[in-house]
């Protein structure tokens, strides 16, 4: 079962990276079904799958469905006291990118700042995992015409 989960998740991620979010959804849903059976419906192992489903749903313009997936991921993280900073960071990045898609840039900056903080706590200040949060924040500042702040964050990347 775990091999099937890995293949389904990898396939879904590949479609998202290739810019084909609609094709990613069936594979991600299959990974979710398998993972729910193997780990349980409230398991922290489901969070990356929910985040991937949210990203794919956002990419297809189905923001309401994306919000449901993010809500599921957030609930599991809240119910997991020993949840890693790395997974919390990914959750905040997903919430931040979703907020950008909704046009709520202040909320996006809040989540992306949390992403950067948690990724820094887990991986260190100069890690590649932190640079994504900086990049997305810089892009938001650039859209807001705050060029100095954007350039400063682009430099961090």
CORMO-V697105 format. One line per field, one symbol per residue. phi: phi as a letter, one per 20 degrees, with the letter a starting at -180 (. if undefined). psi: psi as a letter, one per 40 degrees, with the letter a starting at -180 (. if undefined). A space follows every 50 residues. Layout:
phi = ???
psi = ???
//
This chain:
phi = .ffffffffffffffffemcffffffffffffffffffdofdfffeggff fffffffffenefffgffffffffffffedgdffffffffffffffffff ffnefffffgffffgffffffedofdeffffffgfffffffffemeffff fffffff
psi = dddddddddddddddddefgddddddddddddddddddeieeideedddd dddddddddeegddddddddddddddddegdfhidddddddddddddddd deegddddddddddddddddddeideiddddddddddddddddefgdddd dddddd.
//
